[in-house]
Amino acid sequence: APTQPVIDPGFAEQIQRHLDMRVAAQLDKFQNDLEELRGRMAAQEPQLQWLRGSLQTREESLRAAVEKMGGLEVGNRLEGLRQSVQELLHQRLEQDEKLSLFERRLERQEEAQEEIKDAFCSKPLPEAAWSGRLEKVPEF
């Protein structure tokens, strides 16, 4: 019959003590980590409460603003404003086009006036055309 190996009871006790110490060290480490996490959570609690209060205040302000503006009518009002802005932009473009047209017309009239002036002033009038006219300057 096969024989069972004999384990020295002192050696078994040493292994058991070593394992017990390792387990105890791990438990201590876990307990310390847990206490540290609890402390960090407790330190963050006031900030979390402040954030909750701030969020609640903003939500109440938003609700009050929506109620003041008429709830669902806000979308309709915004659409109306968008259309008004589009109309104003369209009118502005039309006015810009008209202004450009008037500017071109004015430039052409100024050019024509310059041409007439140049043509008229380039030919000197005979002396007879000037005689007697300087003495009879009309009064306005």
Buried (B, 14 or more C-beta within 10 A) or exposed (E): EEEEEEEEEEEEEEEEEEEEEEEEEEEEEEEEEEEEEEEEEEEEEEEEEEEEEEEEEEEEEEEEEEEEEEEEEEEEEEEEEEEEEEEEEEEEEEEEEEEEEEEEEEEEEEEEEEEEEEEEEEEEEEEEEEEEEEEEEEEE
